[in-house]
Amino acid sequence: MLDSHKLRGSFMRLITMLIAAMFVLVACEKNDGTAERAGEAMDEAVEAVQDKAGEMGESIEDAAGAAKDKAGDMVDSAKDMANDAGERAKDMAGDAGDKAKEMAGDAEAKAKEMAEEAEDKAKEMADDLKN
């Protein structure tokens, strides 16, 4: 990518050349041959500025296109990461639900076991009271 400060510096050098060419033209106004050469130099300077400005425009367009592509890649990557996180969250929720069902089943079995033990103990106590 081109640095905007470098581009601005190149453009300013070209503008300076153009202004210098204009001064030469004004200074050589008395001599027709020299003035004509100065005019040609001025035309060349203007053309050089236009060419450089066109190159700078293309460079800026290239840099903007590259930035746009990079931003698109980053958006796609963020979407992928969000989708992956969503899938992991779903998996974890499913695992947590399975574990909760397992624990509920274990608690139910333990409660039944304790109820049976309590019933057996109550029968023993009733038998002891009868005797």
Distance bins in CASP14 RR format, pairs under 12 A and 6 or more apart:
PFRMAT RR
TARGET T0000
AUTHOR 0000-0000-0000
RMODE 2
METHOD distances of the structure
MODEL  1
1 7 0 0 0 0 0 1 0 0 0 0 0
1 59 0 0 0 0 1 0 0 0 0 0 0
1 60 0 0 0 0 1 0 0 0 0 0 0
1 61 0 0 0 0 0 1 0 0 0 0 0
1 62 0 0 0 0 1 0 0 0 0 0 0
1 63 1 0 1 0 0 0 0 0 0 0 0
1 64 0 0 0 0 1 0 0 0 0 0 0
1 65 0 0 0 0 0 1 0 0 0 0 0
1 66 1 0 0 1 0 0 0 0 0 0 0
1 67 1 0 0 1 0 0 0 0 0 0 0
1 69 0 0 0 0 0 1 0 0 0 0 0
1 70 0 0 0 0 0 1 0 0 0 0 0
2 8 0 0 0 0 0 1 0 0 0 0 0
2 9 0 0 0 0 0 1 0 0 0 0 0
2 10 0 0 0 0 1 0 0 0 0 0 0
2 11 0 0 0 0 0 1 0 0 0 0 0
2 55 0 0 0 0 1 0 0 0 0 0 0
2 56 1 0 0 1 0 0 0 0 0 0 0
2 57 0 0 0 0 1 0 0 0 0 0 0
2 58 0 0 0 0 0 1 0 0 0 0 0
2 59 1 0 1 0 0 0 0 0 0 0 0
2 60 1 0 0 1 0 0 0 0 0 0 0
2 61 0 0 0 0 0 1 0 0 0 0 0
2 62 0 0 0 0 1 0 0 0 0 0 0
2 63 1 0 1 0 0 0 0 0 0 0 0
2 64 0 0 0 0 0 1 0 0 0 0 0
2 66 0 0 0 0 0 1 0 0 0 0 0
2 67 0 0 0 0 0 1 0 0 0 0 0
3 9 0 0 0 0 1 0 0 0 0 0 0
3 10 0 0 0 0 0 1 0 0 0 0 0
3 56 0 0 0 0 0 1 0 0 0 0 0
3 59 0 0 0 0 0 1 0 0 0 0 0
3 60 0 0 0 0 0 1 0 0 0 0 0
3 63 0 0 0 0 1 0 0 0 0 0 0
4 10 0 0 0 0 0 1 0 0 0 0 0
4 11 0 0 0 0 0 1 0 0 0 0 0
4 56 0 0 0 0 1 0 0 0 0 0 0
4 57 0 0 0 0 0 1 0 0 0 0 0
4 59 0 0 0 0 1 0 0 0 0 0 0
4 60 0 0 0 0 1 0 0 0 0 0 0
4 63 0 0 0 0 1 0 0 0 0 0 0
4 64 0 0 0 0 0 1 0 0 0 0 0
5 11 0 0 0 0 0 1 0 0 0 0 0
5 12 0 0 0 0 0 1 0 0 0 0 0
6 12 0 0 0 0 0 1 0 0 0 0 0
6 13 0 0 0 0 0 1 0 0 0 0 0
6 56 0 0 0 0 1 0 0 0 0 0 0
6 59 0 0 0 0 1 0 0 0 0 0 0
6 60 0 0 0 0 0 1 0 0 0 0 0
6 63 0 0 0 0 0 1 0 0 0 0 0
7 13 0 0 0 0 0 1 0 0 0 0 0
7 14 0 0 0 0 0 1 0 0 0 0 0
7 52 0 0 0 0 1 0 0 0 0 0 0
7 53 0 0 0 0 1 0 0 0 0 0 0
7 54 0 0 0 0 0 1 0 0 0 0 0
7 55 0 0 0 0 1 0 0 0 0 0 0
7 56 1 0 1 0 0 0 0 0 0 0 0
7 57 0 0 0 0 1 0 0 0 0 0 0
7 58 0 0 0 0 0 1 0 0 0 0 0
7 59 1 0 0 1 0 0 0 0 0 0 0
7 60 1 0 0 1 0 0 0 0 0 0 0
7 62 0 0 0 0 0 1 0 0 0 0 0
7 63 0 0 0 0 1 0 0 0 0 0 0
8 14 0 0 0 0 0 1 0 0 0 0 0
8 15 0 0 0 0 0 1 0 0 0 0 0
8 52 0 0 0 0 0 1 0 0 0 0 0
8 53 0 0 0 0 0 1 0 0 0 0 0
8 56 0 0 0 0 1 0 0 0 0 0 0
8 59 0 0 0 0 0 1 0 0 0 0 0
8 60 0 0 0 0 0 1 0 0 0 0 0
9 15 0 0 0 0 1 0 0 0 0 0 0
9 16 0 0 0 0 1 0 0 0 0 0 0
9 52 0 0 0 0 0 1 0 0 0 0 0
9 56 0 0 0 0 1 0 0 0 0 0 0
10 16 0 0 0 0 0 1 0 0 0 0 0
10 17 0 0 0 0 0 1 0 0 0 0 0
10 48 0 0 0 0 0 1 0 0 0 0 0
10 49 0 0 0 0 0 1 0 0 0 0 0
10 51 0 0 0 0 0 1 0 0 0 0 0
10 52 1 0 0 1 0 0 0 0 0 0 0
10 53 0 0 0 0 1 0 0 0 0 0 0
10 54 0 0 0 0 0 1 0 0 0 0 0
10 55 0 0 0 0 1 0 0 0 0 0 0
10 56 1 0 0 1 0 0 0 0 0 0 0
10 57 0 0 0 0 0 1 0 0 0 0 0
10 59 0 0 0 0 1 0 0 0 0 0 0
11 17 0 0 0 0 0 1 0 0 0 0 0
11 18 0 0 0 0 0 1 0 0 0 0 0
11 48 0 0 0 0 0 1 0 0 0 0 0
11 49 1 0 0 1 0 0 0 0 0 0 0
11 50 0 0 0 0 0 1 0 0 0 0 0
11 51 0 0 0 0 0 1 0 0 0 0 0
11 52 1 0 0 1 0 0 0 0 0 0 0
11 53 1 0 0 1 0 0 0 0 0 0 0
11 54 0 0 0 0 0 1 0 0 0 0 0
11 55 0 0 0 0 0 1 0 0 0 0 0
11 56 1 0 0 1 0 0 0 0 0 0 0
11 57 0 0 0 0 0 1 0 0 0 0 0
11 59 0 0 0 0 0 1 0 0 0 0 0
11 60 0 0 0 0 0 1 0 0 0 0 0
12 18 0 0 0 0 0 1 0 0 0 0 0
12 19 0 0 0 0 0 1 0 0 0 0 0
12 49 0 0 0 0 0 1 0 0 0 0 0
12 52 0 0 0 0 0 1 0 0 0 0 0
12 53 0 0 0 0 0 1 0 0 0 0 0
12 56 0 0 0 0 0 1 0 0 0 0 0
13 19 0 0 0 0 0 1 0 0 0 0 0
13 20 0 0 0 0 0 1 0 0 0 0 0
13 45 0 0 0 0 0 1 0 0 0 0 0
13 48 0 0 0 0 0 1 0 0 0 0 0
13 49 0 0 0 0 1 0 0 0 0 0 0
13 52 0 0 0 0 1 0 0 0 0 0 0
13 56 0 0 0 0 0 1 0 0 0 0 0
14 20 0 0 0 0 0 1 0 0 0 0 0
14 21 0 0 0 0 0 1 0 0 0 0 0
14 44 0 0 0 0 0 1 0 0 0 0 0
14 45 1 0 0 1 0 0 0 0 0 0 0
14 46 0 0 0 0 1 0 0 0 0 0 0
14 47 0 0 0 0 0 1 0 0 0 0 0
14 48 1 0 0 1 0 0 0 0 0 0 0
14 49 1 0 1 0 0 0 0 0 0 0 0
14 50 0 0 0 0 1 0 0 0 0 0 0
14 51 0 0 0 0 1 0 0 0 0 0 0
14 52 1 0 1 0 0 0 0 0 0 0 0
14 53 1 0 0 1 0 0 0 0 0 0 0
14 54 0 0 0 0 0 1 0 0 0 0 0
14 55 0 0 0 0 0 1 0 0 0 0 0
14 56 0 0 0 0 1 0 0 0 0 0 0
15 21 0 0 0 0 0 1 0 0 0 0 0
15 22 0 0 0 0 0 1 0 0 0 0 0
15 45 0 0 0 0 1 0 0 0 0 0 0
15 46 0 0 0 0 0 1 0 0 0 0 0
15 48 0 0 0 0 0 1 0 0 0 0 0
15 49 1 0 0 1 0 0 0 0 0 0 0
15 50 0 0 0 0 0 1 0 0 0 0 0
15 52 0 0 0 0 1 0 0 0 0 0 0
15 53 0 0 0 0 1 0 0 0 0 0 0
16 22 0 0 0 0 0 1 0 0 0 0 0
16 23 0 0 0 0 0 1 0 0 0 0 0
16 45 0 0 0 0 1 0 0 0 0 0 0
16 48 0 0 0 0 0 1 0 0 0 0 0
16 49 0 0 0 0 0 1 0 0 0 0 0
17 23 0 0 0 0 0 1 0 0 0 0 0
17 24 0 0 0 0 0 1 0 0 0 0 0
17 41 0 0 0 0 1 0 0 0 0 0 0
17 42 0 0 0 0 1 0 0 0 0 0 0
17 44 0 0 0 0 1 0 0 0 0 0 0
17 45 1 0 1 0 0 0 0 0 0 0 0
17 46 0 0 0 0 1 0 0 0 0 0 0
17 47 0 0 0 0 0 1 0 0 0 0 0
17 48 1 0 0 1 0 0 0 0 0 0 0
17 49 1 0 0 1 0 0 0 0 0 0 0
17 52 0 0 0 0 1 0 0 0 0 0 0
18 24 0 0 0 0 0 1 0 0 0 0 0
18 25 0 0 0 0 0 1 0 0 0 0 0
18 39 0 0 0 0 0 1 0 0 0 0 0
18 41 0 0 0 0 0 1 0 0 0 0 0
18 42 1 0 0 1 0 0 0 0 0 0 0
18 43 0 0 0 0 0 1 0 0 0 0 0
18 44 0 0 0 0 1 0 0 0 0 0 0
18 45 1 0 1 0 0 0 0 0 0 0 0
18 46 1 0 0 1 0 0 0 0 0 0 0
18 47 0 0 0 0 0 1 0 0 0 0 0
18 48 0 0 0 0 1 0 0 0 0 0 0
18 49 1 0 1 0 0 0 0 0 0 0 0
18 50 0 0 0 0 0 1 0 0 0 0 0
18 52 0 0 0 0 0 1 0 0 0 0 0
18 53 0 0 0 0 0 1 0 0 0 0 0
19 25 0 0 0 0 0 1 0 0 0 0 0
19 26 0 0 0 0 0 1 0 0 0 0 0
19 42 0 0 0 0 0 1 0 0 0 0 0
19 45 0 0 0 0 1 0 0 0 0 0 0
19 46 0 0 0 0 0 1 0 0 0 0 0
19 49 0 0 0 0 0 1 0 0 0 0 0
20 26 0 0 0 0 0 1 0 0 0 0 0
20 27 0 0 0 0 0 1 0 0 0 0 0
20 38 0 0 0 0 0 1 0 0 0 0 0
20 41 0 0 0 0 1 0 0 0 0 0 0
20 42 0 0 0 0 1 0 0 0 0 0 0
20 45 0 0 0 0 1 0 0 0 0 0 0
21 27 0 0 0 0 0 1 0 0 0 0 0
21 28 0 0 0 0 0 1 0 0 0 0 0
21 37 0 0 0 0 0 1 0 0 0 0 0
21 38 1 0 0 1 0 0 0 0 0 0 0
21 39 1 0 0 1 0 0 0 0 0 0 0
21 40 0 0 0 0 1 0 0 0 0 0 0
21 41 1 0 1 0 0 0 0 0 0 0 0
21 42 1 0 1 0 0 0 0 0 0 0 0
21 43 0 0 0 0 1 0 0 0 0 0 0
21 44 1 0 0 1 0 0 0 0 0 0 0
21 45 1 0 1 0 0 0 0 0 0 0 0
21 46 0 0 0 0 1 0 0 0 0 0 0
21 47 0 0 0 0 0 1 0 0 0 0 0
21 48 0 0 0 0 1 0 0 0 0 0 0
21 49 0 0 0 0 1 0 0 0 0 0 0
22 28 0 0 0 0 0 1 0 0 0 0 0
22 29 0 0 0 0 0 1 0 0 0 0 0
22 38 0 0 0 0 1 0 0 0 0 0 0
22 39 0 0 0 0 1 0 0 0 0 0 0
22 41 0 0 0 0 1 0 0 0 0 0 0
22 42 1 0 0 1 0 0 0 0 0 0 0
22 43 0 0 0 0 0 1 0 0 0 0 0
22 45 0 0 0 0 1 0 0 0 0 0 0
22 46 0 0 0 0 1 0 0 0 0 0 0
22 49 0 0 0 0 0 1 0 0 0 0 0
23 29 0 0 0 0 0 1 0 0 0 0 0
23 38 0 0 0 0 1 0 0 0 0 0 0
23 39 0 0 0 0 0 1 0 0 0 0 0
23 41 0 0 0 0 0 1 0 0 0 0 0
23 42 0 0 0 0 0 1 0 0 0 0 0
23 45 0 0 0 0 0 1 0 0 0 0 0
24 31 0 0 0 0 0 1 0 0 0 0 0
24 34 0 0 0 0 1 0 0 0 0 0 0
24 35 0 0 0 0 1 0 0 0 0 0 0
24 36 0 0 0 0 0 1 0 0 0 0 0
24 37 0 0 0 0 1 0 0 0 0 0 0
24 38 1 0 1 0 0 0 0 0 0 0 0
24 39 0 0 0 0 1 0 0 0 0 0 0
24 40 0 0 0 0 0 1 0 0 0 0 0
24 41 1 0 0 1 0 0 0 0 0 0 0
24 42 1 0 0 1 0 0 0 0 0 0 0
24 44 0 0 0 0 0 1 0 0 0 0 0
24 45 0 0 0 0 1 0 0 0 0 0 0
25 31 0 0 0 0 0 1 0 0 0 0 0
25 33 0 0 0 0 0 1 0 0 0 0 0
25 34 0 0 0 0 1 0 0 0 0 0 0
25 35 1 0 0 1 0 0 0 0 0 0 0
25 36 0 0 0 0 1 0 0 0 0 0 0
25 37 0 0 0 0 1 0 0 0 0 0 0
25 38 1 0 1 0 0 0 0 0 0 0 0
25 39 1 0 1 0 0 0 0 0 0 0 0
25 40 0 0 0 0 1 0 0 0 0 0 0
25 41 1 0 0 1 0 0 0 0 0 0 0
25 42 1 0 1 0 0 0 0 0 0 0 0
25 43 0 0 0 0 0 1 0 0 0 0 0
25 44 0 0 0 0 0 1 0 0 0 0 0
25 45 0 0 0 0 1 0 0 0 0 0 0
25 46 0 0 0 0 0 1 0 0 0 0 0
26 34 0 0 0 0 0 1 0 0 0 0 0
26 35 0 0 0 0 1 0 0 0 0 0 0
26 38 0 0 0 0 1 0 0 0 0 0 0
26 39 0 0 0 0 0 1 0 0 0 0 0
26 42 0 0 0 0 0 1 0 0 0 0 0
27 34 0 0 0 0 1 0 0 0 0 0 0
27 35 0 0 0 0 1 0 0 0 0 0 0
27 37 0 0 0 0 0 1 0 0 0 0 0
27 38 1 0 0 1 0 0 0 0 0 0 0
27 39 0 0 0 0 0 1 0 0 0 0 0
27 41 0 0 0 0 0 1 0 0 0 0 0
28 34 1 1 0 0 0 0 0 0 0 0 0
28 35 1 0 1 0 0 0 0 0 0 0 0
28 36 0 0 0 0 1 0 0 0 0 0 0
28 37 1 0 0 1 0 0 0 0 0 0 0
28 38 1 0 1 0 0 0 0 0 0 0 0
28 39 0 0 0 0 1 0 0 0 0 0 0
28 40 0 0 0 0 0 1 0 0 0 0 0
28 41 0 0 0 0 1 0 0 0 0 0 0
28 42 0 0 0 0 0 1 0 0 0 0 0
29 35 1 0 1 0 0 0 0 0 0 0 0
29 36 0 0 0 0 0 1 0 0 0 0 0
29 38 0 0 0 0 1 0 0 0 0 0 0
29 39 0 0 0 0 0 1 0 0 0 0 0
30 38 0 0 0 0 0 1 0 0 0 0 0
31 37 0 0 0 0 1 0 0 0 0 0 0
31 38 0 0 0 0 1 0 0 0 0 0 0
32 38 0 0 0 0 0 1 0 0 0 0 0
32 39 0 0 0 0 0 1 0 0 0 0 0
33 39 0 0 0 0 1 0 0 0 0 0 0
33 40 0 0 0 0 1 0 0 0 0 0 0
33 41 0 0 0 0 0 1 0 0 0 0 0
34 40 0 0 0 0 0 1 0 0 0 0 0
34 41 0 0 0 0 0 1 0 0 0 0 0
35 41 0 0 0 0 0 1 0 0 0 0 0
35 42 0 0 0 0 0 1 0 0 0 0 0
36 42 0 0 0 0 0 1 0 0 0 0 0
36 43 0 0 0 0 0 1 0 0 0 0 0
37 43 0 0 0 0 0 1 0 0 0 0 0
37 44 0 0 0 0 0 1 0 0 0 0 0
38 44 0 0 0 0 0 1 0 0 0 0 0
38 45 0 0 0 0 0 1 0 0 0 0 0
39 45 0 0 0 0 1 0 0 0 0 0 0
39 46 0 0 0 0 1 0 0 0 0 0 0
39 47 0 0 0 0 0 1 0 0 0 0 0
40 46 0 0 0 0 0 1 0 0 0 0 0
40 47 0 0 0 0 0 1 0 0 0 0 0
41 47 0 0 0 0 0 1 0 0 0 0 0
41 48 0 0 0 0 0 1 0 0 0 0 0
42 48 0 0 0 0 0 1 0 0 0 0 0
42 49 0 0 0 0 0 1 0 0 0 0 0
43 49 0 0 0 0 0 1 0 0 0 0 0
43 50 0 0 0 0 0 1 0 0 0 0 0
44 50 0 0 0 0 0 1 0 0 0 0 0
44 51 0 0 0 0 0 1 0 0 0 0 0
45 51 0 0 0 0 0 1 0 0 0 0 0
45 52 0 0 0 0 0 1 0 0 0 0 0
46 52 0 0 0 0 0 1 0 0 0 0 0
46 53 0 0 0 0 0 1 0 0 0 0 0
47 53 0 0 0 0 0 1 0 0 0 0 0
47 54 0 0 0 0 0 1 0 0 0 0 0
48 54 0 0 0 0 0 1 0 0 0 0 0
48 55 0 0 0 0 0 1 0 0 0 0 0
49 55 0 0 0 0 0 1 0 0 0 0 0
49 56 0 0 0 0 0 1 0 0 0 0 0
50 56 0 0 0 0 0 1 0 0 0 0 0
50 57 0 0 0 0 0 1 0 0 0 0 0
51 57 0 0 0 0 0 1 0 0 0 0 0
51 58 0 0 0 0 0 1 0 0 0 0 0
52 58 0 0 0 0 0 1 0 0 0 0 0
52 59 0 0 0 0 0 1 0 0 0 0 0
53 59 0 0 0 0 0 1 0 0 0 0 0
53 60 0 0 0 0 0 1 0 0 0 0 0
54 60 0 0 0 0 1 0 0 0 0 0 0
54 61 0 0 0 0 1 0 0 0 0 0 0
54 62 0 0 0 0 0 1 0 0 0 0 0
55 61 0 0 0 0 0 1 0 0 0 0 0
55 62 0 0 0 0 0 1 0 0 0 0 0
56 62 0 0 0 0 0 1 0 0 0 0 0
56 63 0 0 0 0 0 1 0 0 0 0 0
57 63 0 0 0 0 1 0 0 0 0 0 0
57 64 0 0 0 0 1 0 0 0 0 0 0
58 64 0 0 0 0 0 1 0 0 0 0 0
58 65 0 0 0 0 0 1 0 0 0 0 0
59 65 0 0 0 0 0 1 0 0 0 0 0
59 66 0 0 0 0 0 1 0 0 0 0 0
60 66 0 0 0 0 0 1 0 0 0 0 0
60 67 0 0 0 0 0 1 0 0 0 0 0
61 67 0 0 0 0 0 1 0 0 0 0 0
61 68 0 0 0 0 0 1 0 0 0 0 0
62 68 0 0 0 0 0 1 0 0 0 0 0
62 69 0 0 0 0 0 1 0 0 0 0 0
63 69 0 0 0 0 0 1 0 0 0 0 0
63 70 0 0 0 0 0 1 0 0 0 0 0
64 70 0 0 0 0 0 1 0 0 0 0 0
64 71 0 0 0 0 0 1 0 0 0 0 0
65 71 0 0 0 0 1 0 0 0 0 0 0
65 72 0 0 0 0 0 1 0 0 0 0 0
65 73 0 0 0 0 0 1 0 0 0 0 0
66 72 0 0 0 0 0 1 0 0 0 0 0
66 73 0 0 0 0 0 1 0 0 0 0 0
67 73 0 0 0 0 0 1 0 0 0 0 0
67 74 0 0 0 0 0 1 0 0 0 0 0
68 74 0 0 0 0 0 1 0 0 0 0 0
68 75 0 0 0 0 0 1 0 0 0 0 0
69 75 0 0 0 0 0 1 0 0 0 0 0
69 76 0 0 0 0 0 1 0 0 0 0 0
70 76 0 0 0 0 0 1 0 0 0 0 0
70 77 0 0 0 0 0 1 0 0 0 0 0
71 77 0 0 0 0 0 1 0 0 0 0 0
71 78 0 0 0 0 0 1 0 0 0 0 0
72 78 0 0 0 0 1 0 0 0 0 0 0
72 79 0 0 0 0 1 0 0 0 0 0 0
73 79 0 0 0 0 0 1 0 0 0 0 0
73 80 0 0 0 0 0 1 0 0 0 0 0
74 80 0 0 0 0 0 1 0 0 0 0 0
74 81 0 0 0 0 0 1 0 0 0 0 0
75 81 0 0 0 0 0 1 0 0 0 0 0
75 82 0 0 0 0 0 1 0 0 0 0 0
76 82 0 0 0 0 0 1 0 0 0 0 0
76 83 0 0 0 0 0 1 0 0 0 0 0
77 83 0 0 0 0 0 1 0 0 0 0 0
77 84 0 0 0 0 0 1 0 0 0 0 0
78 84 0 0 0 0 0 1 0 0 0 0 0
78 85 0 0 0 0 0 1 0 0 0 0 0
79 85 0 0 0 0 0 1 0 0 0 0 0
79 86 0 0 0 0 0 1 0 0 0 0 0
80 86 0 0 0 0 0 1 0 0 0 0 0
80 87 0 0 0 0 0 1 0 0 0 0 0
81 87 0 0 0 0 0 1 0 0 0 0 0
81 88 0 0 0 0 0 1 0 0 0 0 0
82 88 0 0 0 0 0 1 0 0 0 0 0
82 89 0 0 0 0 0 1 0 0 0 0 0
83 89 0 0 0 0 0 1 0 0 0 0 0
83 90 0 0 0 0 0 1 0 0 0 0 0
84 90 0 0 0 0 0 1 0 0 0 0 0
84 91 0 0 0 0 0 1 0 0 0 0 0
85 91 0 0 0 0 0 1 0 0 0 0 0
85 92 0 0 0 0 0 1 0 0 0 0 0
86 92 0 0 0 0 1 0 0 0 0 0 0
86 93 0 0 0 0 1 0 0 0 0 0 0
87 93 0 0 0 0 0 1 0 0 0 0 0
87 94 0 0 0 0 0 1 0 0 0 0 0
88 94 0 0 0 0 0 1 0 0 0 0 0
88 95 0 0 0 0 0 1 0 0 0 0 0
89 95 0 0 0 0 0 1 0 0 0 0 0
89 96 0 0 0 0 0 1 0 0 0 0 0
90 96 0 0 0 0 0 1 0 0 0 0 0
90 97 0 0 0 0 0 1 0 0 0 0 0
91 97 0 0 0 0 0 1 0 0 0 0 0
91 98 0 0 0 0 0 1 0 0 0 0 0
92 98 0 0 0 0 0 1 0 0 0 0 0
92 99 0 0 0 0 0 1 0 0 0 0 0
93 99 0 0 0 0 0 1 0 0 0 0 0
93 100 0 0 0 0 0 1 0 0 0 0 0
94 100 0 0 0 0 1 0 0 0 0 0 0
94 101 0 0 0 0 1 0 0 0 0 0 0
94 102 0 0 0 0 0 1 0 0 0 0 0
95 101 0 0 0 0 0 1 0 0 0 0 0
95 102 0 0 0 0 0 1 0 0 0 0 0
96 102 0 0 0 0 0 1 0 0 0 0 0
96 103 0 0 0 0 0 1 0 0 0 0 0
97 103 0 0 0 0 1 0 0 0 0 0 0
97 104 0 0 0 0 1 0 0 0 0 0 0
98 104 0 0 0 0 0 1 0 0 0 0 0
98 105 0 0 0 0 0 1 0 0 0 0 0
99 105 0 0 0 0 0 1 0 0 0 0 0
99 106 0 0 0 0 0 1 0 0 0 0 0
100 106 0 0 0 0 0 1 0 0 0 0 0
100 107 0 0 0 0 0 1 0 0 0 0 0
101 107 0 0 0 0 0 1 0 0 0 0 0
101 108 0 0 0 0 0 1 0 0 0 0 0
102 108 0 0 0 0 0 1 0 0 0 0 0
102 109 0 0 0 0 0 1 0 0 0 0 0
103 109 0 0 0 0 0 1 0 0 0 0 0
103 110 0 0 0 0 0 1 0 0 0 0 0
104 110 0 0 0 0 0 1 0 0 0 0 0
104 111 0 0 0 0 0 1 0 0 0 0 0
105 111 0 0 0 0 1 0 0 0 0 0 0
105 112 0 0 0 0 1 0 0 0 0 0 0
105 113 0 0 0 0 0 1 0 0 0 0 0
106 112 0 0 0 0 0 1 0 0 0 0 0
106 113 0 0 0 0 0 1 0 0 0 0 0
107 113 0 0 0 0 0 1 0 0 0 0 0
107 114 0 0 0 0 0 1 0 0 0 0 0
108 114 0 0 0 0 0 1 0 0 0 0 0
108 115 0 0 0 0 0 1 0 0 0 0 0
109 115 0 0 0 0 0 1 0 0 0 0 0
109 116 0 0 0 0 0 1 0 0 0 0 0
110 116 0 0 0 0 0 1 0 0 0 0 0
110 117 0 0 0 0 0 1 0 0 0 0 0
111 117 0 0 0 0 0 1 0 0 0 0 0
111 118 0 0 0 0 0 1 0 0 0 0 0
112 118 0 0 0 0 0 1 0 0 0 0 0
112 119 0 0 0 0 0 1 0 0 0 0 0
113 119 0 0 0 0 0 1 0 0 0 0 0
113 120 0 0 0 0 0 1 0 0 0 0 0
114 120 0 0 0 0 0 1 0 0 0 0 0
114 121 0 0 0 0 0 1 0 0 0 0 0
115 121 0 0 0 0 0 1 0 0 0 0 0
115 122 0 0 0 0 0 1 0 0 0 0 0
116 122 0 0 0 0 0 1 0 0 0 0 0
116 123 0 0 0 0 0 1 0 0 0 0 0
117 123 0 0 0 0 0 1 0 0 0 0 0
117 124 0 0 0 0 0 1 0 0 0 0 0
118 124 0 0 0 0 0 1 0 0 0 0 0
118 125 0 0 0 0 0 1 0 0 0 0 0
119 125 0 0 0 0 0 1 0 0 0 0 0
119 126 0 0 0 0 0 1 0 0 0 0 0
120 126 0 0 0 0 0 1 0 0 0 0 0
120 127 0 0 0 0 0 1 0 0 0 0 0
121 127 0 0 0 0 0 1 0 0 0 0 0
121 128 0 0 0 0 0 1 0 0 0 0 0
122 128 0 0 0 0 0 1 0 0 0 0 0
122 129 0 0 0 0 0 1 0 0 0 0 0
123 129 0 0 0 0 0 1 0 0 0 0 0
123 130 0 0 0 0 0 1 0 0 0 0 0
124 130 0 0 0 0 0 1 0 0 0 0 0
124 131 0 0 0 0 0 1 0 0 0 0 0
125 131 0 0 0 0 0 1 0 0 0 0 0
END
